[in-house]
Amino acid sequence: MFEGIYDVIVVGGGHAGSEAAAAAANMGSRTLLVTMNLQNIAQMSCNPAMGGIAKGQIVREIDALGGYSGIVSDTSAIQFKMLNKSKGPAMWSPRVQSDRMRFAEDWRMLLEQTKNLDFYQEMVVGLLLQGEKIVGVKTSLGLEIKAKTVVLTNGTFLNGLIHIGDKNFGGGRAGEKAATGITEQLVSLGFESGRMKTGTPPRVDGRSLDFSKMIEQPGDFNPQKFSYLNTTTPLQSQRSCHMTHTSLEVHDLLRDGFDRSPMFNGRIQSIGPRYCPSIEDKINRFSEKERHQIFVEPEGWNTVEYYINGFSTSLPEDVQYKALRAVKGFENVRFFRPGYAIEYDYFPPTQLTHSLETKPISGLFFAGQINGTTGYEEAASQGLMAGINASLKVQNKAPFILRRDEAYIGVLIDDLITKGTEEPYRMFTSRAEYRTLLRQDNADLRLTPKGHALGIASDNRLRRMELKLKKSNDFVEFFKTQSVKPAEANPVLVSKDSSPIKQSDKMFKIFSRPNITINDVRKFEAVEAYIQQEDLDDEVIEQAEIQIKYSGYIQKEKNNADKLTRLEYVKIPKNFDYSQVKSMSYEAREKLNAVQPATVAQASRISGVSPNDISVLLVFIGR
């Protein structure tokens, strides 16, 4: 039935599994995607949206490397917003509202058009091993499929347990059964496992809502898009979301059900996402607040189904219904399905290397929620990296690892591998110490050459990146070499309450002033003439503006990154015994032996390891 040995088998068809399968196949590896239901590939299990704060940067990075998430986000978008535009460009974060059904369909179609990729629908219940090496998987029908590497992307399906009030039942997602067998086998092999939880809100019939009582939230006036490729286009029309609020009455109705809540009666013991709490958790933890925001999000272009963002809950369905009817605009609400919580197994990611390969089993990779993360974007980026590194392992090549100063993906993986996580990990801009370098606008400049070298970013993608880089650099150089006279500059400067100039000055210096924008300098005849002559698009113009306005900050951050990056090249011998370094603190030796960092830089980021411990380690390694 399955001839020969696959290079890569990907288990699970969610966001992580889809990106892993695409990456491995596009790198030339013979790849098999095994999932329990091929109709649910890349299903948006929770909110119908991609991107957001820091997450949007990750989607841009996936796209720059040659992944598919950005392309599908564009083709299935129903609304686009650039968040945080009132802040500096390091904080700008793209986000799309998606058509849930079209998103999954577009992913499926892209994967079916990918060479070297096969599909099979069944549950994987075990792994095939030869000693400490993976050699394949075993399915629920007893089939044994051989492979050189395996990527596990099981999402919330490993021993998944769904909770609605005092009811609970096995399942990895509403209407789908849980996956069994893998956790038990891995634990028997010495892996450490844990339990986490996440939740989802009710889905309701939009025809039963009164939107006139809510605040409309339209998309951007001039929407952009995610993918750097010219194969996708910005939206010409958009669907609006809406916002309403809970009230003290809503909170009282919810509290009436707390004794039947699995969160408060002890049924759920595992930890949920800190930054996406359930509605009952919010009114319990923030009891002083009289209301909380509720975002009413359409599930697609034509469907009447709506997602109630901000109302995740595992309370009994009758309590959910009563409380939601008390929300303004929801007086006559009809449910499509109630909200629920789900508990599932995960494996602390300190058991992985930076390539996402497990330390105990060679050729076995983990990606997504199995590593303790939450969110489509975090999962997709891990899947991409695991697929790349599984393929590289088959080719006997060095793993592909992104540093913290190269990508949010690098920050994400380094945080997981070095620090671990005891609660669902979510990416924020604050987690990245080099966020001025890791902007959403320059992900292609940072990563497309790397993706092209790996074979997953196309020649077309590289050429577009190189043209953008040349045009933006040339535009910056234009400002450095061209001067403007007081007669032309001063009317613009005075109108912006900026000091006038007394003699001709370089345009770069004028443009560098904090309150002067590209629209201001375009009033200079030479600038507008240059833009028209060189046919500069908005992307190039924005890139040049950022390079000019923030050049000092960018250079300072590059210098800091360069200093710390030197330690990334100081390797630590594999299975190094830190207990022999007596001059180190006991805590440092204990933590370092547990994590087994690959470099001194990684060692320095482990909680409990002091600068003095690192100095001692450097001296010891030098010996």
LINUR-V534439 format. One line per field, one symbol per residue. phi: phi as a letter, one per 40 degrees, with the letter a starting at -180 (. if undefined). A space follows every 10 residues. Layout:
# LINUR-V534439
phi=???
This chain:
# LINUR-V534439
phi=.bcgbccbbb bhbccccccc cccccccgcc bbbbacaccb cfcccbccab ghdgcccccc cdccchcbdc cccccbcbab bccgccbccc bcbcabcbcd ccdccccdcc cccccgbbba baccbabcbb gbbcbibbbc cgcbbcacab bcbcfcccfc bcbbgcbaac icadgbccbb hcddccccch ccbabbbaaa ccbbccccbb cccbccbccc cbccaccccc cbbcccbabc cbbabcaccc ccccccbdcb cccbcgcbbc cccccacccc cccccbcccc abcbbbbcci cbcccbbbch bcabcdcccd cccccccdgb dbdbccacca bbbacbbdcc cbcccgcccc bcgbbbagcc cgcbhccccc cccdcccccc cccccfbccc bccccbadcc cdccdcccbg abadcbcbcc cbcbcccccc cbdcccbddc ccccgbcccc cccccccccc cccccccdcc ccbbcdcccc dccccbfbdc bbadaccdcc cccdcbbccc ccccdccccc dcccfccccc cccccccccb dccccccccc cccccdcccc cbdcfccccc cccccccccc cccccfccbc ccdcccdgbc dccccccccc ccc
